Amino acid sequence: MTAFILVSGMFTGTHVWHDTVTRLAAAGAEAHAVPLTGLEPSHRPPCGGIDVETHIADVVAVIDSVGATGRRIVLVGHDYGIHPALGAADRRAGRVDRIVYVDSGMPRDGVPALAAVADRQLRERAARTNGDKDSEDALPPPATHEDWLRWGSTEGVSGPALDRLTAMAAPQPMGTLLQPLRLTGAVDSVPITGVLCTGSGSSVEMVQMRVNHGDPALGALVDPQVTFFELATGHWPMLSLPAELTDVLLRAAAGEGHRLVPADATGAPAHLRPFVLDVPEARRERHGNVDLHLPDADAPRPAVLFVHGGPVPADARPTPRDWPTLQGYARCAVAGGAVAAVVDHRLHDVDDYERAAGDVAAAVELVRADSRVDADRVALWFFSGGGPMAADWLDAPPPWLRCLAATYPVLGPLPSWGLTSSRFHPARAVANAGTLPVVLTRVGLEMPAIAGTVEEFLAAAEGCGAGVEVIDVPNGHHAFETVDPTDESRDAVRRAMRAVLGHLNRPGSRRPHV
């Protein structure tokens, strides 16, 4: 018989696992929810002195109790709970058959759980308490439904369930977030399964894409002992989809699940495959982090600045400006008589949007200052995870910005990014776009979380009367220009390019929005 040991996340106790425990037992398994010190409604001692080692000891005690019966142990950690779960497995590696990460980060030796908190403001608030004798010993729990959104997507959780979650929430002992996790490496040999909740903005496709980009933090995930499942819900699947989560846990225990493919296992990764159109090379100049692709012209020409997606690992090679997609689009623009610019911005992590937006703004100034560019006729074209940076230009479009294009873009912060209160939210900014034309290429086989931001943007644009031209690619995937070499893909690229160049070549000036 398999015994599941379930470890809850921030502010929550064993009560969140009630339905899961019942369903696992009905399926013939044994299930134990671990009462973490300080988080149980029935027993909440002072939070001072409670740290991650306290919670590791709580989990170890259950492992020792269950292990004495000879059961196969599957250790399940949700959210923060993966930290004490992993620490306990490291101390009892020989007794744990598999570790299941439920919508959680990837803890590392020497790194505190606070690093996994997505919201930067919350991280900074908690970090300021470190060493402050007058600070609180615990982080107050969410007090409203809206407060929970700062800690994860509540998609699928009913109103009454959120009410109960709020009523039973406990302050999170600060020591559990600030004390570094210590791992010996013994846990590295234990098979793992990741349960990705698409409502949080994660998916197997997205993880595979990051592996293909060479993200060093994910290299270990291509091991055959690592499997993945997706659940179409938010951050608390034990409350929103308990039956489906139970099924996934049982299948994970059996070693089932999707396995990632090493980046070099099937030839070139998707982002390095040939561009869908065969376009002649153009003269190219490199100016710091910006490449200019130049047409043969005697007079200043309009310009298109292409902004790649991300996050892209800092040491990824080649860098985005040398990727076939960006070079292909740049050559198409040059073939249409425009100067094309591609910027290598520094979006290496979701915390880098401020810095990357600064890189884009500097690239715009560089391009407009070039004597070969008509500074009053410029377009910006955003791709994928670069989409949130379009918000600045939608919110206050300058008169020289003749068009803004976006291709399979992320048009709002994904829930797991912790940026819900930031300015990088195009679906909100579009209300101020005024007469700025927007050309949006939408793929029909988009990842659900990204597709949701596009629909939110389009609804907002319709509500405020913004001018958005949508170019649909019904059978296209994210990065369709190198993934789907079809006539449909080629037509979509041509239509988008014609639309953007058409706005650039239109006589007169675009009236600024007041």
Secondary structure, DSSP 8 states (H G I E B T S, - for coil): -EEEEEE--TT--GGGGHHHHHHHHHTT-EEEE---TT-BTTB---STT-BHHHHHHHHHHHHHHHHTTT-EEEEEEEGGGHHHHHHHHHHSGGGEEEEEEES-----TT-BGGGG---HHHHHHHHTTTT-TTS-SEE----SHHHHTTTS--TT--HHHHHHHHHH---EEHHHHHSB----SGGGGS-EEEEEEGGGT--HHHHHHHHHTT-GGGGGGGSTTEEEEEESS-S-HHHH-HHHHHHHHHHHHTT-SB----TTTTSS-GGGS--SS-----EEEEETTEEEEE---SS-EEEEEEE--S---TT-SS-GGGSHHHHHHHHHHHHTT-EEEEE-----SGGGHHHHHHHHHHHHHHHHHSTTEEEEEEEEEEEGGGGGGHHHHHHS--TTEEEEEEES---S--GGGS-TTSS--HHHHGGG-TT--EEEEEEEE--HHHHHHHHHHHHHHHHHT--EEEEEEEEEETTHHHH--SHHHHHHHHHHHHHHHHHHHSSS------
